[in-house]
C-alpha cells in the first residue's frame, strides 16, 4: 500500500535552540532520519531546512566551521534535503539594566547589548510552504518549529488552500497561536528520537568525506 506523501519544513534555529543547544552528543543530527522517525506513516518526498551561518563567537571560534561541516554532511547524506540560508544580523542596542537601577538624575541605567538576529529565514520558510502547496501539494505539509509566528501560514494552508498541515514541536511546549491554527497533526520531538537519528560518523561528500567533529560544545 502506498504511503501518503509529506514535505517537511525545518526551522533550523528553533530546532537547535529547543533540542540541541548544550547537547553535543545530539548535534550530528540526521534530519531525514528524524523525519522518518516522527512520521512513520508517510513517505517523505522533500525536506527544506532553513538556517543561517552563525557569526564567529569570541569564546568559540571553531563554531562556524563545525556548522558548515554539518550542513555539508546533511545535504550530501540524502537527495531529498535542500538547505536554504538566511543571514545573521548583529545590532548593538541599549537596554535598561536588570534589576532596574537609577542614575543620580533618577533615570534608568542603560547597558549596551549586542543582539544577534536571524533575518530572512522565517519569511523564506513560510513562502516555500505556500508555494509548494500551490504548485504540487503533498498529502501533508509539516512544520518543525514551535514559533508562533508561523500560525498565519498554517491557518492559510489549512483553511484557505485546503491542504493537510502538521506541526512537529522541537520541545514539549508549543506557542498558543500554533495550537489555535488547528493543524491536522501535532507531535513533539523527544530526546530518544534525536538519539536514534544521528548521522554516520563519516559522511561521503563528493569524492571525499566529512567527519563528526571530535569536539562539539
C-alpha positions as CSV (number, residue, x, y, z in Angstrom):
1,X,0.0,0.0,0.0
2,X,1.4,3.4,-1.0
3,X,2.0,5.8,1.9
4,X,0.7,9.3,1.8
5,X,3.3,11.9,1.0
6,X,4.8,14.6,3.2
7,X,7.0,17.7,2.7
8,X,8.9,18.9,5.8
9,X,10.0,22.4,6.5
10,X,12.6,22.8,9.3
11,X,13.1,25.9,11.3
12,X,16.8,25.1,12.0
13,X,17.5,27.8,14.6
14,X,14.3,26.9,16.6
15,X,15.2,23.2,16.4
16,X,18.7,23.9,17.6
17,X,17.7,26.1,20.5
18,X,15.0,23.8,21.7
19,X,16.6,20.4,21.2
20,X,20.4,20.6,20.6
21,X,22.0,23.5,22.4
22,X,24.1,22.2,25.2
23,X,23.8,18.6,24.0
24,X,26.9,17.9,21.8
25,X,26.1,14.2,21.7
26,X,22.9,15.0,19.6
27,X,24.2,17.7,17.3
28,X,25.2,15.4,14.4
29,X,21.5,15.1,13.7
30,X,20.2,13.3,10.6
31,X,17.2,15.4,9.7
32,X,15.9,12.9,7.1
33,X,16.0,10.0,9.6
34,X,14.4,12.2,12.3
35,X,11.5,13.0,9.9
36,X,11.0,9.3,9.1
37,X,11.1,8.5,12.8
38,X,8.4,11.2,13.6
39,X,6.2,10.4,10.5
40,X,6.4,6.6,10.0
41,X,3.0,6.6,8.2
42,X,4.2,9.0,5.5
43,X,6.7,9.0,2.6
44,X,8.9,12.0,3.0
45,X,9.4,13.3,-0.5
46,X,11.1,16.6,0.3
47,X,12.8,18.4,3.2
48,X,13.6,22.1,3.3
49,X,16.0,23.1,6.0
50,X,16.2,26.8,6.8
51,X,19.1,28.3,8.8
52,X,21.9,30.9,8.8
53,X,25.6,30.6,9.1
54,X,26.5,31.8,12.6
55,X,28.9,34.5,13.4
56,X,32.2,33.5,15.0
57,X,31.9,33.8,18.8
58,X,35.0,35.1,20.6
59,X,34.9,32.1,23.0
60,X,34.1,29.5,20.4
61,X,36.0,30.4,17.1
62,X,35.5,26.9,15.6
63,X,31.7,27.0,15.7
64,X,31.1,28.4,12.2
65,X,33.4,25.7,10.7
66,X,31.6,22.9,12.6
67,X,28.3,24.2,11.3
68,X,29.5,24.3,7.7
69,X,30.8,20.7,8.1
70,X,27.4,19.6,9.5
71,X,25.5,21.3,6.7
72,X,27.7,19.7,4.0
73,X,27.1,16.3,5.7
74,X,23.4,16.9,6.0
75,X,22.8,17.8,2.3
76,X,25.1,15.1,1.0
77,X,23.6,12.3,3.0
78,X,20.2,12.5,1.3
79,X,19.0,13.6,-2.1
80,X,15.7,15.0,-0.8
81,X,17.0,17.7,1.5
82,X,17.7,21.2,0.4
83,X,19.3,23.9,2.6
84,X,18.0,27.5,2.5
85,X,20.3,30.1,4.0
86,X,19.3,33.4,5.6
87,X,21.6,35.9,7.3
88,X,22.7,36.7,10.9
89,X,22.5,40.4,11.7
90,X,24.3,41.9,14.6
91,X,23.0,45.1,16.3
92,X,24.2,46.9,19.3
93,X,21.4,48.4,21.4
94,X,20.9,50.0,24.8
95,X,18.5,48.4,27.3
96,X,17.6,49.1,30.9
97,X,19.7,47.2,33.4
98,X,18.0,44.3,35.2
99,X,17.3,44.6,38.1
100,X,16.4,48.2,37.5
101,X,19.0,50.8,38.6
102,X,18.6,54.6,38.5
103,X,21.4,57.1,38.0
104,X,21.8,60.3,40.0
105,X,19.2,62.0,38.0
106,X,16.6,59.3,38.6
107,X,16.8,57.9,35.1
108,X,17.2,54.1,34.4
109,X,20.7,53.0,33.9
110,X,21.2,51.6,30.4
111,X,23.7,48.9,29.3
112,X,25.0,48.2,25.8
113,X,23.9,44.8,24.5
114,X,24.9,43.0,21.3
115,X,21.9,41.4,19.8
116,X,22.1,38.7,17.1
117,X,19.0,38.1,14.9
118,X,18.4,35.7,12.1
119,X,16.9,37.5,9.1
120,X,15.1,36.1,6.1
121,X,14.6,32.5,7.2
122,X,11.1,32.7,8.6
123,X,9.7,34.6,5.6
124,X,11.5,32.1,3.3
125,X,10.1,29.1,5.1
126,X,6.5,30.4,5.1
127,X,6.8,31.4,1.4
128,X,8.0,28.0,0.4
129,X,5.2,26.3,2.3
130,X,2.6,28.3,0.5
131,X,4.4,28.0,-2.9
132,X,4.8,24.2,-2.7
133,X,1.2,23.8,-1.6
134,X,0.1,25.8,-4.5
135,X,2.0,24.1,-7.3
136,X,2.2,20.5,-6.2
137,X,0.8,19.8,-2.8
138,X,1.7,16.7,-0.8
139,X,-0.8,15.0,1.4
140,X,0.8,16.6,4.4
141,X,2.9,19.8,4.8
142,X,4.9,19.6,8.0
143,X,6.5,22.4,10.0
144,X,9.2,21.6,12.5
145,X,9.1,24.6,14.8
146,X,7.4,25.9,17.9
147,X,7.5,29.5,16.7
148,X,4.0,31.1,16.9
149,X,4.9,33.5,14.0
150,X,4.1,30.6,11.6
151,X,0.5,30.4,12.8
152,X,-0.9,32.6,9.9
153,X,0.8,30.3,7.4
154,X,-0.6,27.2,9.0
155,X,-4.1,28.7,9.0
156,X,-3.8,29.8,5.4
157,X,-2.8,26.4,4.2
158,X,-5.4,24.6,6.2
159,X,-8.4,26.9,5.8
160,X,-7.9,28.7,2.5
161,X,-5.8,26.2,0.5
162,X,-7.4,23.1,2.0
163,X,-4.1,21.1,2.4
164,X,-3.0,18.9,5.2
165,X,-0.7,20.5,7.7
166,X,1.2,19.2,10.7
167,X,3.4,20.6,13.4
168,X,6.3,18.8,15.0
169,X,7.4,20.8,18.0
170,X,11.1,20.6,18.9
171,X,10.1,20.7,22.6
172,X,7.0,19.8,24.6
173,X,5.9,23.4,24.5
174,X,4.2,25.0,21.5
175,X,3.1,28.6,21.1
176,X,-0.6,29.0,21.6
177,X,-1.2,30.6,18.2
178,X,0.1,27.4,16.5
179,X,-2.4,25.4,18.5
180,X,-5.2,27.8,17.7
181,X,-4.4,27.3,14.0
182,X,-5.6,23.7,14.4
183,X,-3.1,21.7,12.4
184,X,-4.3,18.2,11.4
185,X,-1.4,16.6,13.3
186,X,0.7,17.6,16.3
187,X,3.8,15.8,17.6
188,X,6.7,16.6,19.9
189,X,10.4,15.6,19.5
190,X,11.8,13.7,22.4
191,X,15.4,13.0,23.2
192,X,15.1,9.3,22.2
193,X,14.1,10.4,18.7
194,X,17.2,12.6,18.5
195,X,19.5,9.9,19.8
196,X,18.2,7.4,17.3
197,X,18.5,9.9,14.4
198,X,22.3,10.6,14.2
199,X,24.3,10.7,11.0
200,X,27.1,8.2,10.5
201,X,30.4,9.2,11.9
202,X,31.7,9.6,8.3
203,X,29.6,11.0,5.6
204,X,30.7,11.0,1.9
205,X,30.8,14.4,0.2
206,X,31.7,14.3,-3.5
207,X,35.0,12.4,-3.8
208,X,35.8,12.9,-0.2
209,X,34.2,12.7,3.2
210,X,33.4,14.8,6.3
211,X,33.5,13.5,9.9
212,X,31.6,14.3,13.0
213,X,33.7,17.0,14.8
214,X,35.8,15.5,17.6
215,X,34.8,18.3,20.0
216,X,31.5,20.0,19.8
217,X,30.4,22.4,22.6
